[in-house]
Amino acid sequence: MALINCDYFSMARRGFVSFNAILPLERPPVADQPPSYTPGPYPTLYLLHGFSGNRNDWIVNTQIAELASRRGWAVIMPDGRNNFYLDIEASLERCGEFVGRELVEVTRSMFPLSHKREETAIGGISMGGYGAVRNGLKYADTFGAILSHSAALITDEVANMREGEGNFMAPYAYYRHTFGDPKALPGSDKDPMQLARERMQDGTAPRLFLACGTEDFLYDPNAAFHAHLDRIGYEHTWWVKPGAHDFAFWNASLPASLDWLGNEH
């Protein structure tokens, strides 16, 4: 296993960005045989952090390096700042395009990663879970699978905000800056329910693993999204267990999602 930190100038984000990369490199030993070098190309998971986090959250708080390497997957973990992985007109940062197109192209040029859609997945927690669902559905030609953990599927909440309001996480001004006009959110390409409908219509729906803890403050919007997927006939895995919005839950849901990814792969 190799852990690599990279910086490059992103055209989509108009500045230098950082990401961590995990490459499996060695195939785990079988019986008494030593591990063998595996040159790739590797199936790849693009993993997004949550609000106020950074690319190191996964390395510090989970066993992602061991979990992914054991399964032979490469993992790319970018710094996303607090932008919900969206294209933000006000700041000229195309963060959705960054994770959905540019980062994939750049990392494929740097490392021996698979170019196959069915071997390219996107996942995340909280804000990163929203980013994974939204961009996995928007860029369905890039990603064949989505791994969502306690996703901040709050577009309905944001759409109903009024100037001067907000929630415990941020004021109205932040959401207006990040999502644009709240009234324009429903039915837009920032609305996961709308994107799921479109992917069902055009037959390009990625496989989807949706996880949330029953004590999570985001349980209701995740359950609503699960119900919406059922209504439109979108096959998916709904992984719900007791747990809150924390790494104690995600350290259970992450290996479950990777097992699902490997079994379906």
Order of alpha helices (4+ residues) and beta strands (2+ residues): beta-beta-beta-beta-beta-alpha-alpha-beta-beta-beta-alpha-beta-alpha-beta-alpha-alpha-alpha-beta-alpha-beta-alpha
